[in-house]
Amino acid sequence: MARGNGAVRDSRRIVQHAEGPAAVLAIGTPNPSGSVVPQDQFAEQLFRVTNSEHLTHLKEKLKRICKLGESLGELV
């Protein structure tokens, strides 16, 4: 990118990168064996089983994630 004074500035952003392997922490409650829960009902069941229905903002967020997952599954 040229400036009015003739200097050229690199327009690429500098991004920090982590060193080493990535880690994911998952905390959950298993469903009973043999239980199949449709994805559109998963959030409701999970919050009911874990007695977390008072966390409505998280429940709505998980519902959106599940809905996005269903939409992406249709593309495959």
N, C-alpha and C positions, 0 to 999 in steps of 0.2 A: 504494500500500500504506500503510495507516494504522499509525501507531505509537501506543504507549500515551500519549505526551505530546501527541497531537493533530497532530503533524507528518505531512505526506504525503510519501512518497518515491516517485520514479518507478521503476517496476520493470523498465523496459526496459534491456537490456544495451547498453553502449557498445562499438561494434565499430570497429576501425581499418580504413581502406580504403586501398589503394595508389593512387597517382596514376599516370596514363599507361597505355600499352597493356601487355597481358600478354604474356609470352614463354614459349615452351616449347622446351626443348633435347631433341632426340631423338638418341640414339646407337644405331646398329644395324648389322647386317650384312645386305645384300640376299640374297634367295634367288636361286638360278640362274633365268634367264628361262625361262618356260614351266613352272616348278615350282609345283605347287599342294599346299599342306600343310594338311590338316584342322586346325581350331583345337584339337581335343583332343590333337593330336600336336605342336603348334607349340613348346611350351616344351622338350620333349625334344630336338627337332631343333635349335632355336636354341642351346641350351647345348652340344650335341654339336659343331655346326659351329664355334662360337666357342671351343672348348676351355675351357669354363667349368663343366664338370660338377662341379667341386669346390665351387661356390657353391650348395650344396643348399638353403639357406634362401631364396635368391632364386628358384631354380627352382620351389620349392613355392609361393611367392607368385605367380609368373607363372601357374602352373597354376590357382590359385584365380581369378585375374583372367580367364583365358581361359574358365573354367567359368562365371563370372558373365556374361561376354559372350554365351556360348551361351544361357544362361537368358533374358537380356534379348532376344536375337534371336527367341526363340520367342513373345515377347509382341507383337512387331510384326506 
